[in-house]
Amino acid sequence: MEPLSAHGLPRLSWIDTLYSNFNYNTDGYEGDGAEDGKSQDGSETLPYIDESPTMSPQLCAPQGPDGETVSPTPPEGLLPGGDIEKGLEMKKLVLSGFLASEEIYINQLEALLLPIRPLKATATTSQPVLTIQQIETIFYKIQDIFEIHKEFYDALLPNIQQWDEKVTVGHLFQKLASQLGVYKAFVDNYKVALETAEKCSQANSQFQEISENIKVKGPKDSKDCTTTISMEALLYKPIDRVTRSTLVLHDLLKHTPKDHPDFPLLQDALRISQNFLSSINEEIDPRRTAVTTPKGEARQLVKDGFLVEVSEGSRKLRHVFLFTDLLLCAKMKKAAVGRHQQYECKWYIPLADLTFQTLDDSDSCPSIQVVPEHELEEMKIKISVLKSEMQKEKKAPKGQSRVERLRKKMNEQESWLLTHSPTIPFRIHNKHGKSYLFLLSSDYERSEWRESIQKLQKKDLQACVLSSVELQVLTSSCFKLRTVHNIPVTSNKDDEETPGLYGFLHVIVHSAKGFKESANLYCTLEVDSYGYFVSKAKTRVFRDTTEPQWNEEFEIELEGSQHLRILCYEKCYDKSRLNKDDNEIVDKIMGKGQVQLDPQTVQSKNWHMDVIEMNGIKVEFSMKFTSRDLSLKRTPSKKQSGVFGVKINVVTKRERSKVPYIVRQCIEEVEKRGIDEVGIYRISGVATDIQALKAAFDTNTKDILVMLSDMDINAIAGTLKLYFRELPEPLLTDRLYPAFMEGIALSDPAAKENCMMHLLRSLPDPNLMTFLTLLEHLKRVAEKEPINKMSLHNLATVFGPTLLRPSESENTKGQHITSASDIWSHDVMAQVQVLLYYLQHPPISFAELKRNTLYFSTDV
């Protein structure tokens, strides 16, 4: 091919300085280091979108020679936090760097377009290189994308050349984001385009020559005016570009004041881009060249991530690598000081020999050690306490060394949590050998791994046996090729990274459409916290339909969450497949998708409506977020005629009862038909049902008993929890709270017994009677632990903070809680321990307690 003619894009005079100081890896040109972008076989190493299920979709940053991530470095003196002028200059630098990369991207697109005209000219001759249909398939939407970016570039350039504080660019980025539909069409066609190009290259040597040697001109002042890139690499550029644009939007927002007209426009552009990225990460098959096999075939890394393997009866954290022809399970070896880390291969299975084992065909299933839930909850509280301590130490003059010690301890605790939380089995079998068992916390993640493997298995795979040298070479390459660099725990994150959301996410799952056949359908919701995803809510099953209308609302607690996932299932009623394993999910996943929880979007007071598209299915949902400090605030009700938010003595006096009617009725209903329900009091009820019951109790509706008998039992359990949570003063009172905290900390058993019983006697009669009634009920629930999985400790974890948390603690008065570290404290653990103490105590009688004068009495 002849070198391309210049299209005359103007070049900024100060770009050289920019490249040396603030380099967004522009991928088409890297000055003297251009050769670094080549792989072992000379082809360009393509950028990769991180598909790790526990990380947000993002392009892996440029890497240094040792494989470690290199952050873009702003010029000295222009770091964030300076005055407005420096912030403005920083924004200009970000835009200038992006503009430079836009020029290169436009050059790449133009180079890709250049062969179209001659190819079309030959298509009508007796010896066509390609047919018209093949040309349209391979180059689908490239012209449109080129025009979009040329227009964007031409509009952005004069703004930067005439830069001042009044210049606005947000509308340009918003328009660019609004045109992502063209990219969606490109992505949908991407795999077909690649396959068509590959087949045509094999069938026609002329096209092979063209596709392997496309010349792209570099910036005018670069040393080498052209670079040669393959068509396959160029076709990946549009997918890569969306990710780059998203990274730049992050940086622009960081350096744009919130009152600047650009801020809301950039925010909207970022939201659109992130949602688009989340959707395309499901669909694209990233190509990363790994190593060349002895036959000369390229073995490519398709996916990698951390999984928990059950090995010899214990849980081990492994790094699993899925290549185009095999699955490799590795562990990180301990490296000597100053040496590079290395992986050690534990086992590998050729994909041609890999099958997914189910319990039906498994002779012996390794026993899975399940850690009691209260131990997991305790560990989360310990991690939260460490976070709080770290925040305090960072502000201290000489706290840095202690911060590092705390960070190391937190990393150990988070790694333990990551290893011991998963319970969903993922079984893999080698047709000629052993079976292996992984445990995952998310069915979404399990589905991703299974689908990625099955997609590769559709190709004509040959069984391979690696020699020890080949295996060593492949395992060594894993360190450079990996896309997930660290265990996904918060202690590995930079302080500048978004900490996620803490509080309560309200989600309404409205409906779904796009099903081809009627089925019994339901959805589950997953969110991430502490580095892994967990299922938090489940809609009811909508039977025999192609358009389920759930319209169910859920309240989901967020603990540093950044993503919401929705999975749509077809319910399995085949009894032969049920009850094989407590954690085995046999229902069929019809579709799955995720959205990023953008704090700016969800923190508005209004509901935010959205749609997740998955395999042709569209699930419609709405969400809004309430921060923890607002949702846990005890606010007295203005309407004193109801029961919610009204003092307990007012309610019992009005009802002429010892225990509020709502408490008695909810307990009775749970004991009647919910005591065998798995996760009773832990699993969320549908929020709309809970609100309906709340309204009924508040207005003393006559048909309340009929409502209770018809209502889902989790909604009734949720109503009881809500009642205690909304009391204007905790059941165990604000006045006695400090004494409860001191009493539970006593070491001497006799002293603790004296103090804790005396505190109960000090409660007002309505509070004491209600507490003792609830106590006996929770003990009866725990007796059924083998069936309902709710131990005394689990119940204490659920109810402890609700019954004890003060209406407004002294240390948060006048403060606005914003960071994760401010939310949890030692108090939470102590609140759980107080309730657990009483739950583990022999039965306590109201009459005997009041009559007994042996307890040591003192003012509290």
C-alpha positions, 0 to 999 in steps of 0.5 A: 500500500502507498503511504497515506496522504495527510488530512491536514489536522492542525498540531498544537505547538506545545504538545511536546512538553505535554507528551513528556509530562502528562502522557495519556498512552495514545497507543498509536504513537509513543515517541522513542518507545514505540517499539515497546508496544510490540509483542514477541511475534512482532504484532502490536499488543492490544489494549485490554478492558479489565473484565474482572467481576470484582473491579469496575470496567476500566482500561488497564493503565500503561505499564512499566518494564516490570509490568507494574502500572504507571500512573500519568504524572502531571507536571510539577506545580500543577497537582490538584488542590492548588488555586483555581488557576492551577486547576484550570491549567490542569484541565487544559493539560488533560484536554490537550493530551486527549486532543493529541490522542484524538489526532492519532485516533483519527489518523488510525480511522482514516488509514482503516478507511483508505483501502475501501475505495480500491477494494470496492473497485475490484469487487465488480471485476472478474477477479474481486479481492472481496465482495461488496458484502464482505467489505461492508461487514469488515468496515461496518460503521468506521466511516460514521465513527471517523466523522463523529471524531473529526467533528469533535476534534474540529470543535475542541481544538479552537477552545483549547487554543483560546483557553480561559476560565470561561471556555466550556467543553462539556457540551462537546463531550456530552454530544460525543457520549450521546453518539455511542449508539454508533459504537454499540452497532460497531461492537455488535458487529465486531466479532463478525468483522474480525472473523470475516477479515480472518477468512478473507486473509486466508482465502486471498493473499492480496487481502492478507498483504493489505490487512497486515501492512496498513500504514498510519501516519503519526503526528507531523513532528514525530521522528517516524511519520508512519507506523505499520499496524495490522487491520485486526489491531486497528479494528480494536481501536474504537472499543479501546477509545471509549475506555480512554474517553471515560478515563479522561472524563474522570480526570476532567471532573476532578479538575472542574469546579462543581459550580462550573457549567461543564460539571453537570454535562461532563457528569452526564457524559461519564454516566453514559460512557460507564454504562456503555462500557459495562454493557460492552464488556459483556460482549467483546472478546479481548485479544491479548497475545500471550506466547507462541506455541511450538507449532507457531500458533498464538496462545492468547489470554482471554480472562483471568482473576482470583478464585477460591479453590478447595484443595485438600479440604482447605480454601486457597486463593488462586489466580486462574488464567483462561487461555484460548486453549487451556485453563491454568490455575496458579498461585503467587510464589513468595519472592525474595527481596528485590526479585520479581514475583513469579507464579507457580502452576498448580494445574492446567486443563486443556479446554478440549478435555474440560467439562463442567461437573455437576453433583449428578455425575460426581462420585465424591464431593469435597466437603465445603467448610462454611464459616458461620455468618457471624464470624464473617460479620465480626470480621467486617466490623474489625475491618471497618474499625481498622479503616477508622483508625487509619483515617485518624492516623493519616491526620496525625503528625507522625502517623504514617508508619502506623498507617502502614502497619494498620494497612498490612493488618487490614489486608490480612483480614480482608484476604481472609474475608475474601477467601472464606466468604464464597459458598457457590460451587464451580466444579471443573473436571478433566476428562482424563484426570482429576476434578477441581472445585472453586467457590464463588460468592456470585452466580454472575461471576460463575456464569461469566467463567462458564460462558467464556470457557464454553465460547472457546470450546465451540472452536475446533480445539486440539488436546495439548500436553505441555512439556515442563519447559513449555509450562514454565514459559507459559506460567512465567508469562502470566505475570506480564499478561495478567489483567487483574494485578491485585487481590480485590480488597480495599487495602490495595486501592489508592486513597484517591480511588472512590471508596464506593457508597455506604448506606441503603440503595432502594431498587424497584425492579419493574419489568422485563421484556424480550423473552422468546418463550413463556417461562417462570421468571425471577431476578436477583440483585447483587452488589459488591462489598469488601472486594466481592459480590454478594446476592442481596435480594430476589423478586418473586417468580412470575409464572408462565410469561414473556413479559414479567411485571414484578414492580417490587422494591428492595432496600439493599445495604451498601458497604463500599459498593460501586456496582449493581448487578441484575441476573434474570433466571428461569425457575427450575421445578424439576425435582430430580435437580433440586436439593442436591446441595445447599448452595447449588443454583440449578435455575437457568440464567436467561441474562445478566448485566450491571450498572455502575453506582455513580454517587452523583446520579444515585444520591439525588432525592429522586428515583433514577430510572434505568434499563439493563440490556442482557442477551436481547432481554431488557430489565427496567428498574429504578433506584435511589440512595440514602446515606447511612447517617440519614437512613439510620437517624432516629426521627420522631414521627410528627403524627403521634396517633400511629406506632412508627416513630412514636415512643414505646410508652405512648403506644402501650399506654394508648393500647393499654398493653404491656407490649405493643400490638405490632410486636406481638402480631409480627412475632406471632405470624413469624412463629406460625409460618416463618420459623423454618424460613431460611435467613428469616430476619436476614433476608430483605422483604419487599419494601412496598409490602413493608410500607403497606404493613407500616401504613396499616399498623399506623392507621390501625386498619381493621383488616390488619390480620388478613393482611398479615396472613397473606403477606410474604413472611420476610416482609413481616419480619422486615416490618418488625425490624423497621419498627425498632429501627424507627423508634425515636429512642432505642428500646434499651434507651439512650440514658443507659447506653453508656452503661451497657457499653461498660457492662459488656466490657467487664471481664469478671463474669460475676460482675458482668452478670450483676451489672447486666441484670441491674441494667435490665431492671433499670429499663422502663416497664414497657421497654423491659417487657417488650425486650424480654418478649423479643428475646424469648422469640429470637431464642425460639427462632435460633432453636431451628438453626439447622433449618433456618440457618439463623444462629443466636449470633446471626440474630444478635448481628441483625437486631443488636444495633437496631435495639441499642444504637443511640438516637444521636451519639455524642461524637457525631453531633454536628458532623456529617458522616461522609467516609466509610471509616466514620460509619462503623466503630467498636460500638457496633461490635459491642451492641451485637455482644450486648444482645448476644449476652442476653440471648445466651443467658438462661430465661429471664422472668420480668417478675423475678427480675423486679423482685430480685434485690440481690443484684448490686444497685447503683446509679447509672 
